[in-house]
Amino acid sequence: MKKGIPEMKEFTDILLNYVEAEDIKACDEFKKDLGLASFDTVCLSAEINNTLGVKCEPADFIMHRTVGEFYNNVIKK
């Protein structure tokens, strides 16, 4: 069975764990934690749009070094 995006709460919890810890891990590590190592940023941004209702472009994910930057600049704005 292929591992996909977790349920919304789990997805949000994983995201917030990175942000609250001010984790300096790259977004690639965040994708791996979500089981998305084989997904590309197009798939991930679409899932963020669908799961969190946030407008997210693939380039948004590439532009940010850390999950915290991504969260602050894309999701919180």
C-alpha positions in Angstrom: 0.0 0.0 0.0 1.4 3.4 -1.0 1.8 5.8 1.9 0.0 9.1 1.1 -0.7 12.3 2.9 -1.8 11.8 6.5 -5.1 13.0 7.7 -5.5 16.8 8.2 -4.8 16.7 12.0 -1.8 14.5 11.7 -0.5 16.6 8.8 -1.0 19.8 10.8 0.6 18.3 13.9 3.7 17.2 11.9 4.0 20.7 10.4 3.6 22.4 13.7 6.1 20.1 15.4 8.7 21.4 13.0 7.7 25.0 13.4 7.3 25.1 17.2 10.7 23.4 17.6 12.2 26.1 15.3 13.6 23.1 13.5 16.3 24.0 10.9 15.6 20.8 8.9 15.2 21.4 5.2 11.7 21.0 3.7 12.9 17.8 2.1 13.1 16.3 5.6 9.6 17.5 6.3 8.4 15.7 3.1 10.2 12.5 4.2 8.4 12.7 7.6 5.1 12.9 5.8 6.1 9.8 3.8 6.4 11.9 0.6 9.9 11.1 -0.4 8.8 10.0 -3.8 6.4 12.9 -4.3 7.4 16.1 -6.0 6.7 19.6 -4.9 3.7 19.8 -7.3 2.0 17.0 -5.4 2.9 18.3 -2.0 1.7 21.9 -2.8 -1.6 20.5 -4.1 -2.0 18.5 -0.9 -1.3 21.5 1.3 -3.9 23.4 -0.7 -6.4 20.6 -0.2 -5.6 19.7 3.4 -5.0 23.1 4.9 -6.9 25.3 2.5 -3.8 27.4 1.9 -2.7 28.7 -1.5 0.6 27.1 -2.0 2.6 26.9 -5.3 5.4 24.4 -5.9 7.9 27.2 -6.0 6.9 28.2 -2.5 8.2 25.0 -1.2 11.5 25.2 -3.1 12.2 28.8 -2.0 12.2 28.2 1.7 15.2 26.5 3.4 13.3 25.4 6.5 9.8 24.4 7.4 9.6 27.4 9.8 10.3 29.8 6.9 7.8 28.0 4.7 5.2 28.1 7.5 5.6 31.7 8.3 5.8 33.0 4.7 3.2 30.7 3.1 0.8 29.2 5.6 0.5 32.0 8.2 0.3 34.9 5.9 
